[in-house]
Amino acid sequence: MFKRFLSKPWVTFIVRTLAYFLIILALIYLYGYSGVTGGHFIYNEF
């Protein structure tokens, strides 16, 4: 039953869109830690 549900084109479109959106959000979140004003790195004071 689950395979039949995933075989519908609109379901695969929504699942892929959500997956790509989550990946992009994770990359943006990780990008916020890079740079001078990013998160505190343990060796910044050396």
PDB file as gemmi writes it, atoms N, CA and C in Angstrom:
CRYST1    1.000    1.000    1.000  90.00  90.00  90.00 P 1                      
ATOM      1  N   MET A   1       0.819  -1.189   0.000  1.00  0.00           N  
ATOM      2  CA  MET A   1       0.000   0.000   0.000  1.00  0.00           C  
ATOM      3  C   MET A   1       0.871   1.265   0.000  1.00  0.00           C  
ATOM      4  N   PHE A   2       1.975   1.218   0.745  1.00  0.00           N  
ATOM      5  CA  PHE A   2       2.850   2.386   0.800  1.00  0.00           C  
ATOM      6  C   PHE A   2       3.524   2.632  -0.544  1.00  0.00           C  
ATOM      7  N   LYS A   3       3.906   1.555  -1.239  1.00  0.00           N  
ATOM      8  CA  LYS A   3       4.518   1.721  -2.564  1.00  0.00           C  
ATOM      9  C   LYS A   3       3.516   2.286  -3.560  1.00  0.00           C  
ATOM     10  N   ARG A   4       2.290   1.880  -3.432  1.00  0.00           N  
ATOM     11  CA  ARG A   4       1.261   2.406  -4.326  1.00  0.00           C  
ATOM     12  C   ARG A   4       1.060   3.897  -4.075  1.00  0.00           C  
ATOM     13  N   PHE A   5       1.130   4.296  -2.811  1.00  0.00           N  
ATOM     14  CA  PHE A   5       0.976   5.708  -2.468  1.00  0.00           C  
ATOM     15  C   PHE A   5       2.140   6.526  -3.005  1.00  0.00           C  
ATOM     16  N   LEU A   6       3.359   5.970  -2.911  1.00  0.00           N  
ATOM     17  CA  LEU A   6       4.533   6.695  -3.403  1.00  0.00           C  
ATOM     18  C   LEU A   6       4.630   6.707  -4.925  1.00  0.00           C  
ATOM     19  N   SER A   7       3.893   5.859  -5.594  1.00  0.00           N  
ATOM     20  CA  SER A   7       3.975   5.821  -7.047  1.00  0.00           C  
ATOM     21  C   SER A   7       3.184   6.956  -7.701  1.00  0.00           C  
ATOM     22  N   LYS A   8       2.392   7.666  -6.930  1.00  0.00           N  
ATOM     23  CA  LYS A   8       1.645   8.792  -7.491  1.00  0.00           C  
ATOM     24  C   LYS A   8       2.602   9.960  -7.694  1.00  0.00           C  
ATOM     25  N   PRO A   9       2.497  10.620  -8.842  1.00  0.00           N  
ATOM     26  CA  PRO A   9       3.472  11.679  -9.155  1.00  0.00           C  
ATOM     27  C   PRO A   9       3.430  12.857  -8.187  1.00  0.00           C  
ATOM     28  N   TRP A  10       2.268  13.240  -7.719  1.00  0.00           N  
ATOM     29  CA  TRP A  10       2.191  14.402  -6.834  1.00  0.00           C  
ATOM     30  C   TRP A  10       2.787  14.095  -5.465  1.00  0.00           C  
ATOM     31  N   VAL A  11       2.735  12.840  -5.044  1.00  0.00           N  
ATOM     32  CA  VAL A  11       3.320  12.466  -3.757  1.00  0.00           C  
ATOM     33  C   VAL A  11       4.840  12.513  -3.848  1.00  0.00           C  
ATOM     34  N   THR A  12       5.391  11.967  -4.926  1.00  0.00           N  
ATOM     35  CA  THR A  12       6.847  12.001  -5.075  1.00  0.00           C  
ATOM     36  C   THR A  12       7.341  13.435  -5.219  1.00  0.00           C  
ATOM     37  N   PHE A  13       6.577  14.281  -5.878  1.00  0.00           N  
ATOM     38  CA  PHE A  13       6.956  15.688  -6.018  1.00  0.00           C  
ATOM     39  C   PHE A  13       7.009  16.363  -4.651  1.00  0.00           C  
ATOM     40  N   ILE A  14       6.013  16.130  -3.815  1.00  0.00           N  
ATOM     41  CA  ILE A  14       5.972  16.757  -2.492  1.00  0.00           C  
ATOM     42  C   ILE A  14       7.092  16.214  -1.608  1.00  0.00           C  
ATOM     43  N   VAL A  15       7.330  14.909  -1.658  1.00  0.00           N  
ATOM     44  CA  VAL A  15       8.378  14.312  -0.823  1.00  0.00           C  
ATOM     45  C   VAL A  15       9.747  14.836  -1.242  1.00  0.00           C  
ATOM     46  N   ARG A  16      10.005  14.894  -2.542  1.00  0.00           N  
ATOM     47  CA  ARG A  16      11.301  15.404  -3.013  1.00  0.00           C  
ATOM     48  C   ARG A  16      11.464  16.881  -2.678  1.00  0.00           C  
ATOM     49  N   THR A  17      10.400  17.656  -2.837  1.00  0.00           N  
ATOM     50  CA  THR A  17      10.468  19.078  -2.516  1.00  0.00           C  
ATOM     51  C   THR A  17      10.780  19.289  -1.044  1.00  0.00           C  
ATOM     52  N   LEU A  18      10.139  18.543  -0.179  1.00  0.00           N  
ATOM     53  CA  LEU A  18      10.416  18.659   1.258  1.00  0.00           C  
ATOM     54  C   LEU A  18      11.843  18.234   1.583  1.00  0.00           C  
ATOM     55  N   ALA A  19      12.321  17.181   0.950  1.00  0.00           N  
ATOM     56  CA  ALA A  19      13.679  16.713   1.205  1.00  0.00           C  
ATOM     57  C   ALA A  19      14.700  17.760   0.764  1.00  0.00           C  
ATOM     58  N   TYR A  20      14.528  18.328  -0.432  1.00  0.00           N  
ATOM     59  CA  TYR A  20      15.453  19.351  -0.906  1.00  0.00           C  
ATOM     60  C   TYR A  20      15.376  20.605  -0.038  1.00  0.00           C  
ATOM     61  N   PHE A  21      14.183  20.959   0.405  1.00  0.00           N  
ATOM     62  CA  PHE A  21      14.015  22.123   1.262  1.00  0.00           C  
ATOM     63  C   PHE A  21      14.742  21.931   2.588  1.00  0.00           C  
ATOM     64  N   LEU A  22      14.661  20.734   3.155  1.00  0.00           N  
ATOM     65  CA  LEU A  22      15.363  20.463   4.412  1.00  0.00           C  
ATOM     66  C   LEU A  22      16.877  20.498   4.225  1.00  0.00           C  
ATOM     67  N   ILE A  23      17.353  19.999   3.091  1.00  0.00           N  
ATOM     68  CA  ILE A  23      18.792  20.042   2.812  1.00  0.00           C  
ATOM     69  C   ILE A  23      19.258  21.482   2.677  1.00  0.00           C  
ATOM     70  N   ILE A  24      18.488  22.305   1.972  1.00  0.00           N  
ATOM     71  CA  ILE A  24      18.863  23.709   1.805  1.00  0.00           C  
ATOM     72  C   ILE A  24      18.843  24.433   3.148  1.00  0.00           C  
ATOM     73  N   LEU A  25      17.845  24.143   3.988  1.00  0.00           N  
ATOM     74  CA  LEU A  25      17.805  24.757   5.309  1.00  0.00           C  
ATOM     75  C   LEU A  25      19.015  24.357   6.144  1.00  0.00           C  
ATOM     76  N   ALA A  26      19.417  23.095   6.069  1.00  0.00           N  
ATOM     77  CA  ALA A  26      20.587  22.640   6.815  1.00  0.00           C  
ATOM     78  C   ALA A  26      21.847  23.332   6.316  1.00  0.00           C  
ATOM     79  N   LEU A  27      21.972  23.512   5.011  1.00  0.00           N  
ATOM     80  CA  LEU A  27      23.149  24.194   4.469  1.00  0.00           C  
ATOM     81  C   LEU A  27      23.181  25.660   4.883  1.00  0.00           C  
ATOM     82  N   ILE A  28      22.030  26.319   4.880  1.00  0.00           N  
ATOM     83  CA  ILE A  28      21.975  27.716   5.324  1.00  0.00           C  
ATOM     84  C   ILE A  28      22.318  27.809   6.804  1.00  0.00           C  
ATOM     85  N   TYR A  29      21.832  26.873   7.583  1.00  0.00           N  
ATOM     86  CA  TYR A  29      22.129  26.852   9.015  1.00  0.00           C  
ATOM     87  C   TYR A  29      23.620  26.663   9.262  1.00  0.00           C  
ATOM     88  N   LEU A  30      24.230  25.749   8.518  1.00  0.00           N  
ATOM     89  CA  LEU A  30      25.667  25.523   8.672  1.00  0.00           C  
ATOM     90  C   LEU A  30      26.482  26.699   8.138  1.00  0.00           C  
ATOM     91  N   TYR A  31      25.983  27.379   7.128  1.00  0.00           N  
ATOM     92  CA  TYR A  31      26.685  28.538   6.579  1.00  0.00           C  
ATOM     93  C   TYR A  31      26.753  29.673   7.601  1.00  0.00           C  
ATOM     94  N   GLY A  32      25.777  29.738   8.486  1.00  0.00           N  
ATOM     95  CA  GLY A  32      25.766  30.767   9.516  1.00  0.00           C  
ATOM     96  C   GLY A  32      26.923  30.632  10.483  1.00  0.00           C  
ATOM     97  N   TYR A  33      27.504  29.451  10.614  1.00  0.00           N  
ATOM     98  CA  TYR A  33      28.633  29.256  11.509  1.00  0.00           C  
ATOM     99  C   TYR A  33      29.960  29.629  10.881  1.00  0.00           C  
ATOM    100  N   SER A  34      30.007  29.843   9.577  1.00  0.00           N  
ATOM    101  CA  SER A  34      31.269  30.201   8.937  1.00  0.00           C  
ATOM    102  C   SER A  34      31.453  31.709   8.985  1.00  0.00           C  
ATOM    103  N   GLY A  35      32.673  32.132   8.845  1.00  0.00           N  
ATOM    104  CA  GLY A  35      32.960  33.559   8.846  1.00  0.00           C  
ATOM    105  C   GLY A  35      33.409  34.036  10.214  1.00  0.00           C  
ATOM    106  N   VAL A  36      33.732  35.332  10.278  1.00  0.00           N  
ATOM    107  CA  VAL A  36      34.259  35.920  11.507  1.00  0.00           C  
ATOM    108  C   VAL A  36      33.171  36.014  12.568  1.00  0.00           C  
ATOM    109  N   THR A  37      31.956  36.335  12.154  1.00  0.00           N  
ATOM    110  CA  THR A  37      30.883  36.538  13.127  1.00  0.00           C  
ATOM    111  C   THR A  37      30.115  35.255  13.415  1.00  0.00           C  
ATOM    112  N   GLY A  38      30.649  34.145  12.991  1.00  0.00           N  
ATOM    113  CA  GLY A  38      29.963  32.869  13.184  1.00  0.00           C  
ATOM    114  C   GLY A  38      30.056  32.387  14.612  1.00  0.00           C  
ATOM    115  N   GLY A  39      29.765  31.136  14.810  1.00  0.00           N  
ATOM    116  CA  GLY A  39      29.821  30.548  16.131  1.00  0.00           C  
ATOM    117  C   GLY A  39      31.227  30.565  16.701  1.00  0.00           C  
ATOM    118  N   HIS A  40      31.323  30.438  18.001  1.00  0.00           N  
ATOM    119  CA  HIS A  40      32.623  30.503  18.647  1.00  0.00           C  
ATOM    120  C   HIS A  40      33.392  29.208  18.418  1.00  0.00           C  
ATOM    121  N   PHE A  41      34.556  29.367  17.888  1.00  0.00           N  
ATOM    122  CA  PHE A  41      35.423  28.220  17.653  1.00  0.00           C  
ATOM    123  C   PHE A  41      36.401  28.139  18.808  1.00  0.00           C  
ATOM    124  N   ILE A  42      36.761  26.956  19.218  1.00  0.00           N  
ATOM    125  CA  ILE A  42      37.535  26.788  20.445  1.00  0.00           C  
ATOM    126  C   ILE A  42      38.934  27.390  20.339  1.00  0.00           C  
ATOM    127  N   TYR A  43      39.493  27.497  19.129  1.00  0.00           N  
ATOM    128  CA  TYR A  43      40.859  27.992  18.971  1.00  0.00           C  
ATOM    129  C   TYR A  43      40.900  29.426  18.434  1.00  0.00           C  
ATOM    130  N   ASN A  44      39.851  30.200  18.600  1.00  0.00           N  
ATOM    131  CA  ASN A  44      39.848  31.569  18.084  1.00  0.00           C  
ATOM    132  C   ASN A  44      40.868  32.463  18.770  1.00  0.00           C  
ATOM    133  N   GLU A  45      41.209  32.207  20.006  1.00  0.00           N  
ATOM    134  CA  GLU A  45      42.072  33.105  20.767  1.00  0.00           C  
ATOM    135  C   GLU A  45      43.561  32.852  20.530  1.00  0.00           C  
ATOM    136  N   PHE A  46      43.905  31.844  19.766  1.00  0.00           N  
ATOM    137  CA  PHE A  46      45.318  31.549  19.551  1.00  0.00           C  
ATOM    138  C   PHE A  46      45.834  32.230  18.310  1.00  0.00           C  
TER     139      PHE A  46                                                      
END                                                                             
